[in-house]
Amino acid sequence: CKGDTEERLITYIQEYKGRVVIIENVPAEVCTQCGEKFIRPEAARKIQRLVWEQPAPKRRADVPVYDLAEVA
């Protein structure tokens, strides 16, 4: 959209091998016009390592799961 971006800390959600991982305080450039997020390569590498290595998390969250095919 060619909007301006500003650096913000975001919450990033990643699905990997059937599980959902929530990563907080991810530095990203966020478009002020459309909200698109751009994660820098160094942050993406850290996210990959967390997802692949699965260290002990800071905390756990209960995440609801819905199936849109079952909604009328």
C-alpha positions as CSV (number, residue, x, y, z in Angstrom):
1,C,0.0,0.0,0.0
2,K,3.1,2.2,0.2
3,G,2.2,3.5,3.7
4,D,4.7,4.6,6.2
5,T,6.0,2.1,8.8
6,E,6.9,2.4,12.4
7,E,8.8,0.1,14.7
8,R,6.6,-1.7,17.2
9,L,6.7,-4.8,19.5
10,I,4.1,-7.3,18.3
11,T,2.8,-10.6,19.3
12,Y,3.6,-13.2,16.6
13,I,1.6,-16.5,16.3
14,Q,3.2,-19.4,14.5
15,E,1.7,-22.9,13.8
16,Y,4.2,-25.7,13.5
17,K,3.6,-29.4,13.4
18,G,0.0,-29.0,14.7
19,R,0.8,-26.8,17.6
20,V,0.4,-23.1,18.0
21,V,3.3,-21.0,19.4
22,I,2.8,-17.4,20.6
23,I,5.8,-15.2,20.7
24,E,5.6,-11.9,22.5
25,N,7.6,-8.7,22.1
26,V,8.8,-9.3,18.5
27,P,10.3,-6.2,17.0
28,A,8.6,-5.4,13.7
29,E,8.0,-2.7,11.2
30,V,4.2,-2.1,11.1
31,C,2.5,-0.2,8.3
32,T,0.5,2.7,9.8
33,Q,-1.9,2.6,6.9
34,C,-2.8,-1.1,6.4
35,G,-1.2,-2.8,9.5
36,E,1.0,-5.2,7.5
37,K,3.9,-6.4,9.6
38,F,7.5,-6.9,8.5
39,I,9.8,-8.9,10.8
40,R,13.5,-8.4,10.5
41,P,15.7,-11.4,9.5
42,E,17.4,-11.5,12.9
43,A,14.1,-11.7,14.7
44,A,12.8,-14.3,12.2
45,R,15.9,-16.5,13.0
46,K,15.2,-16.3,16.7
47,I,11.6,-17.2,16.1
48,Q,12.6,-20.2,14.0
49,R,15.0,-21.4,16.8
50,L,12.2,-21.1,19.4
51,V,9.7,-23.0,17.3
52,W,12.2,-25.7,16.3
53,E,14.0,-26.2,19.6
54,Q,10.9,-25.8,21.9
55,P,12.6,-24.5,25.0
56,A,10.5,-24.2,28.2
57,P,8.0,-21.4,27.6
58,K,7.5,-18.4,29.7
59,R,3.9,-19.5,30.3
60,R,1.2,-21.5,28.6
61,A,-2.1,-20.3,27.2
62,D,-5.4,-22.1,26.5
63,V,-6.3,-21.4,22.9
64,P,-9.8,-22.1,21.6
65,V,-10.1,-24.0,18.3
66,Y,-13.0,-23.5,15.9
67,D,-13.9,-25.3,12.6
68,L,-15.4,-22.9,10.2
69,A,-16.9,-25.8,8.1
70,E,-19.2,-26.5,11.1
71,V,-20.5,-23.0,11.4
72,A,-23.9,-22.4,9.7
